[in-house]
Amino acid sequence: MAEPTLAGPAAGRYNEETAARLFHGATALMAVLGLVLQIMATGESPAEVVAPAHTWWNFLGSASLHLNALVFIVSLSLLMEPARVGGRVWRAVRVITLAGTLLLLLLQFTPFRGVPAFAALSPTAVFADRLLHYAVPIMVIVGWLIFGPRPRITPLRVLWSLVYPAAWLLGVLIRGAATAWYPYPLLDVGLSGIGPVLVNSVLVLLLWLGAGFVFLALDLAMGREPDGYLPGFGDEARAEVEDRNL
């Protein structure tokens, strides 16, 4: 008599696709909520009354704003397709969200948390700060560790991810030369001079590169995820991933 066969996922296994969708959806929701609250807090700021154009340009130039906006986009794409293979651009943006949010989270445990921009926050700004600088980065990193999708990171994608921090640093220096305002003392040309600021900028890029290669190493060491129990996550999906890695 033939042995009975199981249809669908292995017996007792949770619905991985549903769990991934819920997690990515929650991440996207937290990112957009944090952005909305930050916009509200910027509008409530006393600095906005004194120099509205300067205040809003500072807001639009914020790395945390850019990173959380990209997190929202990537998380929304994974909500729709948890095992997304992604093309070259999507994968580079994924590395940007991973490396960027890791460094953003680590930044909160350095003396830079004491710079004036973080001081005397309104209740709205405090809530936005906790979401954008703590909760969302943790959700992004934990979500990737649990749900992936992996493998998706290559050395070339890590190198392409450097486009964002390089462009951000260039924008900071150009705007700083025009307005004498810099987001961090280590990037303040008026305070340190152009030489030390350029050295600090190179160090930022090296830190970014290091964070990217940490995720690359984990991507290779942790194995494929989702692991093939769900439709579309099997050998054909793996072959497609391998083809795009070339």
The 8 nearest C-alpha neighbors of each residue, nearest first, counted from 0:
[[1, 2, 3, 4, 5, 6, 10, 9],
 [2, 0, 3, 4, 5, 6, 10, 7],
 [1, 3, 4, 0, 5, 6, 10, 9],
 [4, 2, 1, 5, 0, 6, 10, 9],
 [3, 5, 2, 6, 1, 7, 9, 10],
 [6, 4, 7, 3, 9, 10, 8, 2],
 [5, 7, 4, 8, 9, 10, 3, 228],
 [6, 8, 5, 9, 229, 228, 230, 10],
 [9, 7, 228, 229, 10, 12, 6, 5],
 [8, 10, 12, 11, 7, 228, 5, 6],
 [11, 9, 12, 8, 5, 7, 13, 6],
 [10, 12, 9, 13, 8, 14, 5, 7],
 [11, 13, 10, 9, 8, 14, 15, 228],
 [14, 12, 15, 11, 18, 8, 17, 16],
 [13, 15, 17, 16, 18, 12, 8, 229],
 [16, 14, 18, 17, 13, 19, 225, 229],
 [15, 17, 19, 18, 14, 20, 81, 229],
 [18, 16, 20, 19, 15, 14, 21, 22],
 [19, 17, 15, 21, 20, 16, 22, 14],
 [20, 18, 22, 16, 17, 21, 15, 146],
 [19, 21, 78, 17, 23, 18, 22, 24],
 [22, 20, 24, 18, 19, 23, 25, 17],
 [21, 23, 25, 19, 24, 20, 18, 26],
 [24, 22, 26, 74, 20, 78, 25, 21],
 [23, 25, 21, 27, 22, 26, 78, 20],
 [24, 26, 28, 22, 23, 27, 21, 29],
 [25, 27, 23, 29, 24, 28, 138, 30],
 [28, 26, 71, 24, 30, 74, 25, 29],
 [29, 27, 25, 31, 26, 30, 32, 24],
 [28, 30, 32, 26, 27, 31, 33, 25],
 [31, 29, 27, 33, 28, 32, 67, 71],
 [30, 32, 34, 28, 33, 29, 35, 27],
 [33, 31, 29, 35, 34, 30, 28, 36],
 [32, 34, 127, 36, 30, 31, 130, 35],
 [33, 35, 31, 37, 32, 36, 38, 30],
 [36, 34, 38, 32, 37, 33, 31, 39],
 [37, 35, 39, 33, 127, 38, 34, 40],
 [36, 38, 40, 34, 39, 127, 35, 124],
 [37, 39, 41, 35, 36, 40, 34, 42],
 [40, 38, 36, 42, 37, 41, 35, 43],
 [41, 39, 37, 43, 124, 42, 38, 123],
 [40, 42, 38, 44, 43, 39, 37, 47],
 [41, 43, 39, 40, 44, 47, 38, 45],
 [44, 42, 40, 41, 39, 45, 47, 121],
 [43, 45, 41, 46, 47, 42, 40, 48],
 [46, 44, 47, 48, 43, 49, 42, 41],
 [45, 47, 49, 44, 48, 50, 54, 51],
 [46, 48, 51, 45, 44, 50, 54, 49],
 [49, 47, 46, 45, 51, 50, 44, 42],
 [48, 50, 46, 47, 51, 45, 54, 53],
 [51, 49, 47, 53, 52, 48, 46, 54],
 [50, 52, 47, 54, 53, 48, 55, 49],
 [53, 51, 55, 54, 50, 56, 47, 57],
 [54, 52, 56, 50, 51, 55, 57, 47],
 [55, 53, 51, 57, 52, 47, 56, 50],
 [54, 56, 58, 57, 52, 53, 59, 51],
 [55, 57, 59, 53, 58, 54, 60, 52],
 [58, 56, 60, 54, 55, 59, 53, 61],
 [59, 57, 55, 61, 56, 60, 54, 64],
 [58, 60, 56, 61, 57, 55, 64, 65],
 [59, 61, 57, 58, 56, 62, 64, 171],
 [62, 60, 64, 58, 63, 59, 57, 65],
 [61, 63, 65, 64, 66, 60, 167, 59],
 [62, 64, 66, 61, 65, 67, 131, 103],
 [65, 63, 61, 62, 67, 66, 68, 34],
 [66, 64, 62, 68, 63, 67, 69, 61],
 [67, 65, 69, 63, 68, 64, 96, 62],
 [66, 68, 70, 69, 64, 65, 30, 63],
 [67, 69, 71, 65, 70, 66, 64, 72],
 [70, 68, 72, 66, 67, 71, 73, 65],
 [71, 69, 67, 73, 68, 72, 74, 96],
 [70, 72, 27, 68, 74, 69, 73, 30],
 [73, 71, 69, 75, 70, 74, 76, 68],
 [74, 72, 76, 70, 75, 71, 69, 77],
 [75, 73, 77, 23, 71, 27, 76, 72],
 [74, 76, 78, 72, 77, 73, 71, 27],
 [75, 77, 73, 79, 74, 78, 80, 72],
 [78, 76, 81, 80, 74, 79, 75, 73],
 [77, 79, 20, 75, 23, 76, 24, 80],
 [78, 80, 77, 76, 75, 81, 20, 83],
 [79, 81, 77, 83, 82, 78, 76, 20],
 [82, 80, 77, 83, 78, 19, 20, 79],
 [83, 81, 148, 80, 84, 225, 232, 77],
 [84, 82, 80, 85, 81, 77, 148, 76],
 [85, 83, 240, 82, 86, 151, 239, 148],
 [86, 84, 89, 83, 90, 87, 88, 151],
 [85, 87, 89, 88, 90, 84, 243, 91],
 [86, 88, 90, 89, 91, 85, 156, 243],
 [87, 89, 91, 90, 86, 92, 85, 156],
 [90, 88, 92, 86, 85, 91, 87, 93],
 [89, 91, 93, 87, 92, 88, 85, 86],
 [90, 92, 156, 94, 88, 160, 93, 89],
 [93, 91, 95, 89, 94, 90, 88, 96],
 [92, 94, 90, 96, 95, 91, 89, 97],
 [93, 95, 97, 91, 92, 96, 98, 160],
 [96, 94, 92, 93, 160, 98, 99, 97],
 [95, 97, 93, 99, 94, 100, 98, 70],
 [96, 98, 94, 95, 100, 99, 101, 93],
 [99, 97, 210, 101, 211, 95, 100, 96],
 [100, 98, 96, 102, 95, 101, 97, 103],
 [99, 101, 103, 136, 102, 97, 98, 96],
 [100, 102, 104, 98, 103, 99, 97, 105],
 [103, 101, 105, 99, 104, 100, 106, 98],
 [104, 102, 100, 106, 101, 105, 99, 132],
 [103, 105, 101, 106, 102, 107, 132, 133],
 [104, 106, 102, 107, 103, 108, 101, 109],
 [107, 105, 103, 108, 109, 104, 102, 111],
 [106, 108, 105, 104, 112, 109, 103, 111],
 [109, 107, 106, 105, 110, 112, 104, 111],
 [108, 110, 111, 106, 107, 112, 105, 113],
 [111, 109, 112, 113, 108, 114, 107, 106],
 [112, 110, 113, 109, 114, 106, 107, 183],
 [111, 113, 110, 107, 114, 109, 117, 108],
 [114, 112, 111, 110, 117, 115, 118, 116],
 [113, 115, 111, 116, 112, 117, 118, 183],
 [116, 114, 118, 117, 113, 119, 112, 111],
 [115, 117, 114, 118, 182, 113, 119, 120],
 [118, 116, 115, 114, 112, 113, 120, 119],
 [117, 119, 115, 120, 116, 113, 114, 112],
 [120, 118, 121, 117, 115, 116, 125, 124],
 [119, 121, 124, 118, 125, 122, 117, 123],
 [120, 122, 124, 123, 125, 119, 40, 44],
 [123, 121, 125, 124, 126, 120, 40, 127],
 [124, 122, 126, 121, 125, 40, 36, 127],
 [123, 125, 127, 40, 121, 122, 126, 120],
 [126, 124, 128, 122, 127, 123, 120, 121],
 [125, 127, 129, 123, 128, 124, 122, 130],
 [128, 126, 33, 124, 130, 36, 37, 125],
 [129, 127, 125, 131, 126, 130, 132, 124],
 [130, 128, 126, 133, 127, 132, 131, 125],
 [129, 131, 134, 127, 33, 128, 133, 135],
 [132, 130, 128, 33, 135, 129, 133, 127],
 [133, 131, 129, 128, 130, 104, 103, 134],
 [132, 134, 129, 130, 136, 135, 104, 131],
 [135, 133, 130, 137, 136, 138, 129, 131],
 [134, 136, 138, 137, 131, 130, 133, 139],
 [137, 135, 100, 139, 138, 134, 133, 104],
 [136, 138, 134, 140, 135, 139, 141, 133],
 [137, 139, 135, 141, 136, 140, 142, 26],
 [140, 138, 136, 142, 137, 141, 135, 143],
 [139, 141, 143, 137, 142, 138, 144, 136],
 [140, 142, 144, 138, 143, 139, 137, 145],
 [143, 141, 139, 145, 140, 144, 146, 138],
 [142, 144, 147, 140, 146, 141, 145, 139],
 [145, 143, 141, 142, 147, 146, 140, 221],
 [146, 144, 142, 143, 147, 141, 224, 19],
 [145, 147, 143, 142, 148, 144, 19, 224],
 [148, 146, 143, 149, 224, 144, 145, 225],
 [147, 149, 224, 82, 146, 225, 150, 151],
 [150, 148, 147, 223, 224, 151, 218, 222],
 [149, 151, 218, 223, 152, 148, 219, 222],
 [150, 152, 149, 90, 153, 148, 84, 240],
 [153, 151, 215, 150, 156, 218, 90, 154],
 [152, 154, 156, 155, 157, 215, 151, 244],
 [155, 153, 157, 156, 158, 152, 215, 212],
 [154, 156, 158, 153, 157, 159, 152, 91],
 [155, 157, 91, 159, 153, 158, 154, 160],
 [158, 156, 154, 160, 155, 159, 211, 94],
 [157, 159, 155, 160, 156, 161, 154, 208],
 [160, 158, 156, 161, 157, 162, 91, 155],
 [159, 161, 157, 91, 162, 158, 95, 163],
 [162, 160, 159, 163, 158, 164, 165, 157],
 [161, 163, 165, 160, 159, 164, 166, 158],
 [162, 164, 166, 161, 165, 167, 160, 95],
 [165, 163, 167, 166, 161, 162, 168, 204],
 [164, 166, 168, 162, 163, 167, 161, 169],
 [165, 167, 169, 163, 164, 168, 162, 170],
 [168, 166, 164, 170, 169, 165, 163, 171],
 [169, 167, 171, 165, 170, 166, 164, 172],
 [168, 170, 166, 172, 167, 171, 173, 165],
 [169, 171, 167, 173, 168, 172, 174, 166],
 [172, 170, 168, 174, 169, 173, 175, 167],
 [173, 171, 175, 169, 170, 174, 176, 168],
 [174, 172, 170, 176, 175, 171, 169, 177],
 [175, 173, 177, 171, 176, 172, 170, 178],
 [174, 176, 179, 180, 172, 178, 177, 173],
 [175, 177, 173, 174, 179, 178, 172, 180],
 [176, 178, 174, 175, 179, 173, 180, 172],
 [177, 179, 175, 180, 176, 174, 181, 53],
 [180, 178, 175, 176, 177, 181, 189, 174],
 [181, 179, 175, 178, 182, 174, 187, 176],
 [180, 182, 187, 175, 183, 186, 179, 171],
 [181, 183, 180, 184, 186, 171, 187, 116],
 [184, 182, 185, 186, 181, 187, 111, 114],
 [185, 183, 187, 186, 182, 181, 190, 191],
 [186, 184, 183, 187, 196, 199, 191, 195],
 [187, 185, 196, 184, 183, 188, 181, 199],
 [186, 188, 184, 190, 181, 189, 185, 191],
 [189, 187, 192, 193, 191, 190, 186, 196],
 [188, 190, 187, 192, 191, 179, 193, 176],
 [189, 191, 187, 188, 192, 184, 185, 186],
 [192, 190, 188, 189, 187, 195, 196, 193],
 [193, 191, 188, 194, 189, 195, 190, 196],
 [192, 194, 196, 188, 195, 197, 191, 189],
 [195, 193, 197, 196, 192, 198, 191, 188],
 [196, 194, 198, 197, 193, 192, 199, 191],
 [197, 195, 199, 193, 186, 198, 194, 200],
 [198, 196, 200, 194, 199, 195, 193, 201],
 [199, 197, 195, 201, 196, 200, 202, 194],
 [198, 200, 202, 196, 197, 201, 195, 203],
 [201, 199, 197, 203, 202, 198, 196, 204],
 [200, 202, 204, 198, 203, 199, 205, 197],
 [203, 201, 199, 205, 200, 204, 206, 198],
 [204, 202, 200, 206, 201, 205, 207, 199],
 [205, 203, 207, 201, 202, 206, 208, 200],
 [204, 206, 208, 202, 207, 203, 209, 201],
 [207, 205, 209, 203, 208, 204, 202, 210],
 [208, 206, 204, 210, 205, 209, 211, 203],
 [207, 209, 205, 211, 206, 210, 204, 212],
 [208, 210, 206, 212, 207, 211, 205, 213],
 [211, 209, 213, 207, 98, 208, 212, 206],
 [212, 210, 208, 98, 214, 209, 213, 157],
 [211, 213, 215, 209, 214, 210, 216, 208],
 [214, 212, 210, 216, 215, 211, 209, 217],
 [213, 215, 217, 212, 211, 216, 218, 210],
 [214, 216, 212, 218, 213, 217, 152, 211],
 [217, 215, 213, 219, 218, 214, 212, 220],
 [216, 218, 220, 214, 219, 215, 221, 213],
 [219, 217, 215, 216, 150, 220, 221, 214],
 [218, 220, 216, 217, 221, 222, 215, 150],
 [221, 219, 217, 222, 218, 216, 215, 223],
 [222, 220, 217, 218, 219, 223, 149, 224],
 [223, 221, 220, 219, 224, 218, 149, 150],
 [222, 224, 149, 226, 150, 225, 221, 148],
 [225, 223, 226, 149, 148, 147, 146, 222],
 [224, 226, 227, 223, 148, 146, 232, 82],
 [227, 225, 224, 223, 228, 232, 233, 229],
 [226, 228, 233, 232, 229, 225, 230, 234],
 [229, 227, 8, 226, 232, 230, 9, 233],
 [228, 230, 227, 232, 231, 8, 233, 7],
 [231, 229, 232, 228, 233, 227, 7, 8],
 [230, 232, 233, 236, 229, 235, 227, 82],
 [233, 231, 227, 236, 229, 230, 225, 226],
 [232, 234, 227, 236, 235, 231, 237, 230],
 [233, 235, 237, 236, 238, 232, 227, 231],
 [236, 234, 238, 237, 233, 239, 231, 232],
 [235, 237, 239, 232, 238, 234, 233, 231],
 [236, 238, 234, 240, 235, 239, 241, 233],
 [239, 237, 241, 235, 240, 236, 234, 242],
 [238, 240, 236, 242, 237, 241, 235, 243],
 [241, 239, 237, 243, 238, 242, 84, 244],
 [240, 242, 244, 238, 243, 239, 237, 245],
 [243, 241, 239, 244, 240, 245, 238, 237],
 [244, 242, 240, 245, 241, 239, 86, 87],
 [245, 243, 241, 242, 240, 153, 151, 152],
 [244, 243, 242, 241, 240, 153, 155, 239]]
